[in-house]
Amino acid sequence: MHAAVVTAFGRPPRYQSFPDPVPAAGEVLVRVLAAGLHPRVRSGAAGTHYTSDGTLPLVPGFDGVGLTPDGARVFFGGLKAPNGSMAEYVAVPAKALVDLPDGVDDVTVAGAMNPAMSAWLALTHRARIQPGESVLVLGATGNAGQMAVQLARHEGAKTITAAGRDPRALAKLPGLGADRTVSLDADDATVAGRLAEAAANVDVVVDYVWGHPTEVALAAIASARADAAHRLRWVHVGAMAGPDITLPGATLRKTNIDFRGSGQGSVSPADMRTAHQELADRLPTAGLTIDTVTMPLRDVEAAWDTKMPTGTRTVLVP
Ligand SMILES: NC(=O)c1ccc[n+]([C@@H]2O[C@H](COP(=O)([O-])OP(=O)(O)OC[C@H]3O[C@@H](n4cnc5c(N)ncnc54)[C@H](OP(=O)(O)O)[C@@H]3O)[C@@H](O)[C@H]2O)c1
């Protein structure tokens, strides 16, 4: 078969011939129809994701849409390196296959499922959001943040505050369901003031940025809450601005704040499968929108080096 192949960390994958995968017991050989180029795919291919074990060569790709040998159209996710989806065929554990409903096309599903799943898991499985609650999305301008805004609306959030830097993507967010937008593109004091005004009393924060912007947001919100004992669930999902934060003990003492992460490990494989099917079942009716750019898999090297505008997802098609 042909596949995208990484032979050295730090270099883009190259399109080349590669041995066909041989399914192990309990696996199914899936013909890949489309695979998204998500940040998770890049960090896996760079060997920097927390699940990476350094094996090379590897085929990148964390998930995708494909056809099983009996012709079922499925979504599959949670692939483990070195066996990724940026190939003509991939071996997938049968229990990781998610039946896809009609009415959603391959490229949209391949582009949307990873960012949408991050939001679905964070909002429903980790924060256990209830209708009428208020949500702040930090990093709302990216693909995942845009999904978090849309899914928070879908789940009946009362007020959704969307924070991000990119002005073009920020301007789009009210159309996706945000009640307020906050620009993070300013000095710390200005950003803190904006967040204190717009999001002081939120119930749930879905955080894709972490690092310094999270430190600023946390300090601002913790100091501005009308009722410090009102519970705040802060769900860490991504670390686009940095892998660590400094967490002052006083913040935990003065605010009823509940930190949790959402990702591979903090969500069990069984819950992950349930969540995938829940989300897939909602795709035809949830009205989720995503901007995708489709490229042939043979152009994977160019796709790797092309910086897409914020909120646009590249999908590779074998
Ligand atoms: N745990 C999970 O289950 C899971 C699943 C999927 C994704 N993720 C993670 O979620 C994160 C976002 O994914 P995505 O698909 O939305 O990526 P994306 O489409 O590339 O968007 C990246 C986002 O990060 C923001 N950003 C980048 N650097 C920043 C900085 N220094 N300060 C503030 N904001 C910054 C961007 O904002 P601007 O463009 O406005 O600057 C944009 O909103 C990634 O870390 C990804 O790995 C986690």
Ligand as a Chemical Component Dictionary entry (heavy atoms), coordinates in Angstrom:
data_LIG
# 
_chem_comp.id                   LIG 
_chem_comp.type                 NON-POLYMER 
_chem_comp.pdbx_formal_charge   0 
_chem_comp.three_letter_code    LIG 
# 
loop_
_chem_comp_atom.comp_id 
_chem_comp_atom.atom_id 
_chem_comp_atom.alt_atom_id 
_chem_comp_atom.type_symbol 
_chem_comp_atom.charge 
_chem_comp_atom.model_Cartn_x 
_chem_comp_atom.model_Cartn_y 
_chem_comp_atom.model_Cartn_z 
_chem_comp_atom.pdbx_ordinal 
LIG N1  N1  N 0  -7.462 16.012 25.264 1  
LIG C1  C1  C 0  -8.172 15.792 24.175 2  
LIG O1  O1  O 0  -9.072 14.940 24.160 3  
LIG C2  C2  C 0  -7.919 16.618 22.944 4  
LIG C3  C3  C 0  -8.552 16.307 21.728 5  
LIG C4  C4  C 0  -8.357 17.164 20.639 6  
LIG C5  C5  C 0  -7.508 18.263 20.755 7  
LIG N2  N2  N 1  -6.850 18.471 21.936 8  
LIG C6  C6  C 0  -5.931 19.593 22.098 9  
LIG O2  O2  O 0  -6.656 20.803 22.072 10 
LIG C7  C7  C 0  -5.803 21.852 21.587 11 
LIG C8  C8  C 0  -6.518 22.620 20.489 12 
LIG O3  O3  O 0  -6.759 21.751 19.382 13 
LIG P1  P1  P 0  -7.402 22.323 18.040 14 
LIG O4  O4  O 0  -7.770 21.179 17.216 15 
LIG O5  O5  O -1 -8.419 23.359 18.340 16 
LIG O6  O6  O 0  -6.137 23.080 17.425 17 
LIG P2  P2  P 0  -6.139 24.287 16.394 18 
LIG O7  O7  O 0  -7.329 24.219 15.517 19 
LIG O8  O8  O 0  -4.787 24.291 15.797 20 
LIG O9  O9  O 0  -6.329 25.594 17.323 21 
LIG C9  C9  C 0  -5.329 26.013 18.180 22 
LIG C10 C10 C 0  -5.907 26.974 19.189 23 
LIG O10 O10 O 0  -4.905 27.295 20.153 24 
LIG C11 C11 C 0  -4.830 28.718 20.285 25 
LIG N3  N3  N 0  -3.488 29.079 20.686 26 
LIG C12 C12 C 0  -2.320 28.630 20.193 27 
LIG N4  N4  N 0  -1.284 29.174 20.837 28 
LIG C13 C13 C 0  -1.828 29.998 21.781 29 
LIG C14 C14 C 0  -1.271 30.859 22.764 30 
LIG N5  N5  N 0  0.056  30.977 22.912 31 
LIG N6  N6  N 0  -2.109 31.571 23.537 32 
LIG C15 C15 C 0  -3.451 31.464 23.402 33 
LIG N7  N7  N 0  -4.037 30.659 22.470 34 
LIG C16 C16 C 0  -3.220 29.947 21.677 35 
LIG C17 C17 C 0  -5.238 29.237 18.938 36 
LIG O11 O11 O 0  -5.706 30.533 19.104 37 
LIG P3  P3  P 0  -5.465 31.751 18.076 38 
LIG O12 O12 O 0  -5.369 31.172 16.687 39 
LIG O13 O13 O 0  -6.662 32.597 18.307 40 
LIG O14 O14 O 0  -4.187 32.385 18.495 41 
LIG C18 C18 C 0  -6.383 28.280 18.601 42 
LIG O15 O15 O 0  -7.551 28.672 19.285 43 
LIG C19 C19 C 0  -4.509 21.165 21.159 44 
LIG O16 O16 O 0  -3.599 21.281 22.216 45 
LIG C20 C20 C 0  -4.923 19.721 20.978 46 
LIG O17 O17 O 0  -3.844 18.836 21.146 47 
LIG C21 C21 C 0  -7.063 17.686 23.027 48 
# 
loop_
_chem_comp_bond.comp_id 
_chem_comp_bond.atom_id_1 
_chem_comp_bond.atom_id_2 
_chem_comp_bond.value_order 
_chem_comp_bond.pdbx_ordinal 
LIG N1  C1  SING 1  
LIG C1  O1  DOUB 2  
LIG C1  C2  SING 3  
LIG C2  C3  SING 4  
LIG C2  C21 DOUB 5  
LIG C3  C4  DOUB 6  
LIG C4  C5  SING 7  
LIG C5  N2  DOUB 8  
LIG N2  C6  SING 9  
LIG N2  C21 SING 10 
LIG C6  O2  SING 11 
LIG C6  C20 SING 12 
LIG O2  C7  SING 13 
LIG C7  C8  SING 14 
LIG C7  C19 SING 15 
LIG C8  O3  SING 16 
LIG O3  P1  SING 17 
LIG P1  O4  DOUB 18 
LIG P1  O5  SING 19 
LIG P1  O6  SING 20 
LIG O6  P2  SING 21 
LIG P2  O7  DOUB 22 
LIG P2  O8  SING 23 
LIG P2  O9  SING 24 
LIG O9  C9  SING 25 
LIG C9  C10 SING 26 
LIG C10 O10 SING 27 
LIG C10 C18 SING 28 
LIG O10 C11 SING 29 
LIG C11 N3  SING 30 
LIG C11 C17 SING 31 
LIG N3  C12 SING 32 
LIG N3  C16 SING 33 
LIG C12 N4  DOUB 34 
LIG N4  C13 SING 35 
LIG C13 C14 SING 36 
LIG C13 C16 DOUB 37 
LIG C14 N5  SING 38 
LIG C14 N6  DOUB 39 
LIG N6  C15 SING 40 
LIG C15 N7  DOUB 41 
LIG N7  C16 SING 42 
LIG C17 O11 SING 43 
LIG C17 C18 SING 44 
LIG O11 P3  SING 45 
LIG P3  O12 DOUB 46 
LIG P3  O13 SING 47 
LIG P3  O14 SING 48 
LIG C18 O15 SING 49 
LIG C19 O16 SING 50 
LIG C19 C20 SING 51 
LIG C20 O17 SING 52 
# 
